[in-house]
Amino acid sequence: MSAARVTAVVVTWNRKALLLECLEHLFAQTWGDMDVLVVDNASDDGTKDALLPLIEAGKIAYANTGKNLGGAGGFQFGIRKAVENGCEYVWVMDDDSIPEPAALEALMCEAEGIGEFGWLSGKALWTDGAICRMNVQRDLRMRNLRDFSGGRIPAGAATFVSLLIPSRVVREVGLPIKEFFIWADDLEYTRRISRKYPCWVVPGSVTVHKCATNNGGNISTDEEARISRYRLAYRNEVYVYRREGARGALRLMLRTPLHIWRVLTRSKTRKWERIQTILGGTKDGLSFRPEIEYIKE
């Protein structure tokens, strides 16, 4: 077995039951040389108390961010800490990610055999065994992948559900952008890396993502309480596609009227609020220029 040191970074906020299930599956990984870092976005549901036996036994490292930094801030915090602590690879995931026993081993076997790469991403399933729509990776033209059969697949973007990143790449390209808070932080980060290095999906590495539904993020059909969150999604994705040149500009020009049409034809409530959210987030994204942070040597 390779001596490559891997740190699994799990970001959590007020989901201690799912977090404990995630950790149970991390401890059962067939790839044994792994540390676990739990980044707690200031949970107030007793998460730390539930983790105390694992912390005291030295099975996990625990870091509380002091306030809710969102997924983006939590992953920036955790990836920074893992790399600064000297790991060779960071394996990141949400607290509702349930990796199968050989998930990390499949990624590491590929990592040792393909030479230089930017990241490796596993296949994410929903609880019913179908592909998890929220975590479908994108190909080199930024279109959703459809075929997960066979061996590794070249990819342009992925999510933070079972993503393996070499620490040297993190040091070179910088950290996730904490100002994204939620939505598209993983899209931005993985695309930033894939513009410099070949990246791959490894279908043999499987993780079950226990998100509430398998609808993906869709403002036209999502529940009313979540509408306002989509303003960040549109802002952040506009930032990403601004970097894609003419192809990105064309995608944005086509996407905005398409999403408005979907709201008009599919939404049953608060159509105007949904449309205002799309337009407002898109406008925000045109002037959104957050700074990329780097790990100091």
C-alpha positions as CSV (number, residue, x, y, z in Angstrom):
1,M,0.0,0.0,0.0
2,S,1.2,3.5,-0.9
3,A,2.4,5.8,1.9
4,A,0.6,8.7,0.3
5,R,-1.1,10.7,3.0
6,V,-4.7,11.5,2.5
7,T,-6.9,13.8,4.6
8,A,-10.7,13.5,4.2
9,V,-12.3,16.9,4.8
10,V,-15.9,16.8,5.8
11,V,-17.9,20.0,6.1
12,T,-20.9,19.9,8.4
13,W,-23.6,22.2,9.7
14,N,-26.4,20.9,12.0
15,R,-26.7,17.4,10.6
16,K,-25.0,15.3,13.2
17,A,-26.9,12.1,12.4
18,L,-25.8,12.2,8.8
19,L,-22.3,13.3,9.8
20,L,-21.9,10.3,12.1
21,E,-23.0,8.0,9.3
22,C,-20.5,9.6,6.9
23,L,-17.7,9.1,9.5
24,E,-18.7,5.5,10.0
25,H,-18.2,4.8,6.3
26,L,-14.9,6.8,6.3
27,F,-13.6,4.5,9.0
28,A,-14.6,1.5,7.0
29,Q,-12.5,2.5,3.9
30,T,-10.3,-0.2,2.5
31,W,-7.6,2.4,1.9
32,G,-6.2,2.7,5.4
33,D,-3.7,5.6,5.3
34,M,-6.2,8.4,5.9
35,D,-6.8,11.2,8.3
36,V,-10.2,12.7,8.9
37,L,-10.9,16.4,9.5
38,V,-14.4,17.5,10.4
39,V,-15.0,21.2,9.7
40,D,-18.0,22.4,11.7
41,N,-19.7,25.6,10.5
42,A,-20.7,26.5,14.1
43,S,-23.4,23.9,14.5
44,D,-25.8,24.4,17.4
45,D,-27.4,20.9,17.4
46,G,-24.9,19.2,19.7
47,T,-22.5,18.1,16.9
48,K,-19.4,18.6,18.9
49,D,-20.7,16.7,21.9
50,A,-21.6,13.8,19.6
51,L,-18.1,13.9,18.1
52,L,-16.2,14.1,21.5
53,P,-15.6,10.3,21.8
54,L,-14.0,10.3,18.3
55,I,-12.0,13.4,19.0
56,E,-10.7,12.1,22.3
57,A,-9.8,8.7,20.7
58,G,-7.8,10.5,18.1
59,K,-10.0,9.1,15.2
60,I,-10.8,12.5,13.8
61,A,-9.5,16.1,14.0
62,Y,-12.2,18.7,14.7
63,A,-12.2,22.4,13.8
64,N,-15.0,24.8,14.5
65,T,-15.1,27.8,12.1
66,G,-16.8,30.0,14.8
67,K,-19.7,31.0,12.5
68,N,-21.5,29.6,9.5
69,L,-19.2,30.2,6.5
70,G,-21.4,28.3,4.1
71,G,-20.2,25.3,2.2
72,A,-17.7,27.5,0.2
73,G,-16.1,28.9,3.4
74,G,-16.1,25.6,5.1
75,F,-14.3,23.9,2.3
76,Q,-11.8,26.7,2.0
77,F,-11.1,26.4,5.7
78,G,-10.8,22.7,5.6
79,I,-8.7,22.4,2.5
80,R,-6.3,25.1,3.7
81,K,-5.9,23.3,7.1
82,A,-5.4,19.9,5.5
83,V,-2.7,21.1,3.1
84,E,-0.9,23.2,5.7
85,N,-0.8,20.1,7.9
86,G,1.2,18.3,5.2
87,C,-1.2,15.8,3.5
88,E,-0.4,14.8,-0.1
89,Y,-4.1,14.5,-1.1
90,V,-7.3,16.1,0.1
91,W,-10.5,14.1,-0.2
92,V,-13.5,16.4,0.2
93,M,-17.2,15.7,0.8
94,D,-20.4,17.0,2.4
95,D,-21.7,15.6,5.7
96,D,-24.5,13.7,3.9
97,S,-22.0,11.8,1.7
98,I,-21.8,8.1,2.3
99,P,-18.8,6.6,0.5
100,E,-18.7,2.9,-0.2
101,P,-15.9,0.9,1.4
102,A,-13.6,1.0,-1.7
103,A,-14.4,4.6,-2.8
104,L,-11.0,6.0,-1.7
105,E,-9.1,3.0,-2.8
106,A,-10.5,3.3,-6.4
107,L,-9.5,7.0,-6.5
108,M,-6.0,6.3,-5.1
109,C,-5.3,3.5,-7.5
110,E,-6.1,5.8,-10.4
111,A,-4.0,8.6,-8.8
112,E,-1.0,6.4,-8.7
113,G,-1.3,5.2,-12.3
114,I,-2.1,8.2,-14.4
115,G,0.6,10.7,-13.7
116,E,-0.1,14.4,-13.3
117,F,-3.7,15.3,-12.8
118,G,-5.8,18.1,-11.3
119,W,-8.5,16.2,-9.5
120,L,-10.4,12.9,-9.5
121,S,-14.1,12.6,-8.9
122,G,-16.2,9.6,-7.9
123,K,-19.6,8.6,-9.1
124,A,-22.4,9.9,-6.9
125,L,-25.7,7.9,-6.5
126,W,-28.9,9.0,-4.8
127,T,-30.5,6.8,-2.1
128,D,-32.5,4.8,-4.7
129,G,-29.4,3.9,-6.7
130,A,-29.9,6.3,-9.5
131,I,-27.3,8.9,-10.5
132,C,-27.5,11.8,-8.2
133,R,-28.5,14.7,-10.4
134,M,-27.0,17.3,-8.1
135,N,-23.5,15.8,-8.5
136,V,-23.4,15.0,-12.2
137,Q,-19.9,16.0,-13.5
138,R,-19.4,18.0,-16.7
139,D,-17.3,17.1,-19.7
140,L,-14.6,19.3,-21.3
141,R,-17.2,21.4,-23.1
142,M,-19.1,21.9,-19.7
143,R,-22.0,19.7,-20.6
144,N,-23.4,17.2,-18.2
145,L,-21.9,13.7,-18.5
146,R,-24.4,10.9,-19.3
147,D,-22.4,7.7,-19.5
148,F,-20.6,6.4,-16.4
149,S,-19.8,3.0,-17.7
150,G,-16.3,1.7,-18.3
151,G,-13.1,3.3,-17.1
152,R,-12.1,6.8,-16.1
153,I,-13.7,9.7,-18.0
154,P,-12.1,13.0,-18.8
155,A,-14.0,15.9,-17.2
156,G,-14.1,19.6,-16.8
157,A,-16.1,20.2,-13.6
158,A,-17.3,18.2,-10.6
159,T,-18.8,18.8,-7.2
160,F,-17.4,18.5,-3.6
161,V,-19.0,15.1,-3.1
162,S,-16.0,12.7,-3.1
163,L,-13.4,14.9,-4.9
164,L,-9.7,14.0,-4.6
165,I,-7.2,16.9,-5.1
166,P,-3.4,16.7,-4.9
167,S,-2.1,19.2,-2.4
168,R,0.5,20.5,-4.9
169,V,-2.4,21.6,-7.1
170,V,-4.1,23.4,-4.2
171,R,-0.9,25.3,-3.6
172,E,-0.6,26.3,-7.2
173,V,-4.2,27.3,-8.1
174,G,-5.3,28.6,-4.7
175,L,-8.3,27.8,-2.6
176,P,-12.1,27.7,-3.1
177,I,-13.7,31.2,-3.0
178,K,-15.3,31.7,0.3
179,E,-17.4,34.6,-0.9
180,F,-19.5,32.2,-2.9
181,F,-21.0,31.0,0.4
182,I,-23.2,28.3,-1.2
183,W,-23.8,27.1,-4.7
184,A,-21.3,26.7,-7.6
185,D,-18.2,27.0,-5.4
186,D,-17.2,23.5,-6.4
187,L,-18.1,24.2,-10.1
188,E,-15.8,27.3,-10.0
189,Y,-13.0,25.5,-8.2
190,T,-12.9,22.3,-10.3
191,R,-13.2,24.3,-13.5
192,R,-10.3,26.5,-12.4
193,I,-8.2,23.4,-11.9
194,S,-9.3,21.6,-15.1
195,R,-8.3,24.6,-17.2
196,K,-4.7,23.8,-16.2
197,Y,-4.6,20.0,-15.6
198,P,-6.3,16.9,-17.0
199,C,-9.1,15.8,-14.6
200,W,-11.1,12.6,-14.5
201,V,-14.2,10.9,-13.2
202,V,-13.6,7.4,-11.7
203,P,-16.9,5.5,-12.0
204,G,-15.5,2.7,-9.8
205,S,-15.4,5.0,-6.8
206,V,-19.0,5.2,-5.6
207,T,-20.6,7.5,-2.9
208,V,-24.2,7.7,-2.0
209,H,-25.4,11.3,-1.5
210,K,-28.2,11.5,0.9
211,C,-29.6,14.9,-0.2
212,A,-33.3,15.4,0.5
213,T,-34.5,14.9,-3.2
214,N,-33.0,13.9,-6.5
215,N,-34.2,16.9,-8.4
216,G,-31.0,18.9,-8.6
217,G,-31.1,22.6,-8.2
218,N,-34.1,24.0,-10.1
219,I,-35.6,27.3,-9.2
220,S,-38.7,26.6,-11.3
221,T,-39.8,23.6,-9.1
222,D,-38.0,24.1,-5.8
223,E,-40.0,24.9,-2.7
224,E,-40.8,28.5,-1.9
225,A,-38.6,28.7,1.2
226,R,-35.5,28.1,-0.9
227,I,-36.1,30.7,-3.7
228,S,-34.0,33.4,-2.2
229,R,-30.9,31.1,-2.1
230,Y,-30.9,30.9,-5.9
231,R,-29.7,34.5,-6.1
232,L,-26.3,33.3,-5.0
233,A,-26.5,30.4,-7.5
234,Y,-27.0,32.7,-10.4
235,R,-24.5,35.2,-9.3
236,N,-21.8,32.6,-8.8
237,E,-22.4,30.8,-12.0
238,V,-22.3,34.0,-14.0
239,Y,-18.8,34.5,-12.5
240,V,-17.8,31.0,-13.7
241,Y,-19.1,31.4,-17.2
242,R,-17.5,34.9,-17.6
243,R,-14.2,33.1,-17.7
244,E,-15.3,30.8,-20.5
245,G,-14.9,33.4,-23.2
246,A,-17.4,33.4,-26.1
247,R,-18.8,30.0,-25.3
248,G,-19.5,31.1,-21.8
249,A,-21.1,34.4,-22.9
250,L,-23.3,32.5,-25.4
251,R,-24.4,30.0,-22.7
252,L,-25.4,32.9,-20.4
253,M,-27.4,34.6,-23.2
254,L,-29.3,31.5,-23.8
255,R,-29.7,30.3,-20.2
256,T,-31.4,33.4,-18.8
257,P,-34.5,33.4,-21.1
258,L,-34.6,29.6,-20.9
259,H,-34.8,29.6,-17.1
260,I,-37.4,32.4,-17.1
261,W,-39.5,30.3,-19.6
262,R,-39.3,27.3,-17.3
263,V,-40.5,29.4,-14.4
264,L,-43.4,30.7,-16.5
265,T,-44.4,27.2,-17.7
266,R,-43.5,25.0,-14.7
267,S,-43.7,27.0,-11.5
268,K,-47.0,26.8,-9.6
269,T,-46.3,29.6,-7.1
270,R,-44.4,32.9,-6.8
271,K,-43.4,33.1,-10.5
272,W,-42.5,36.8,-10.3
273,E,-40.3,36.3,-7.2
274,R,-38.5,33.4,-9.0
275,I,-37.9,35.6,-12.1
276,Q,-36.7,38.5,-10.1
277,T,-34.2,36.1,-8.4
278,I,-32.9,34.9,-11.7
279,L,-32.5,38.5,-13.0
280,G,-31.0,39.9,-9.8
281,G,-28.5,37.1,-9.4
282,T,-27.4,37.4,-13.0
283,K,-26.9,41.1,-12.6
284,D,-24.9,40.6,-9.4
285,G,-22.7,38.1,-11.2
286,L,-21.6,40.7,-13.9
287,S,-19.8,42.8,-11.3
288,F,-18.8,40.0,-8.8
289,R,-15.0,39.9,-8.5
290,P,-14.0,38.0,-5.4
291,E,-10.3,37.5,-4.6
292,I,-8.7,34.0,-4.9
293,E,-6.7,33.2,-1.7
294,Y,-3.5,31.1,-1.7
295,I,-1.7,29.1,0.9
296,K,1.4,30.9,2.0
297,E,4.6,28.9,1.8
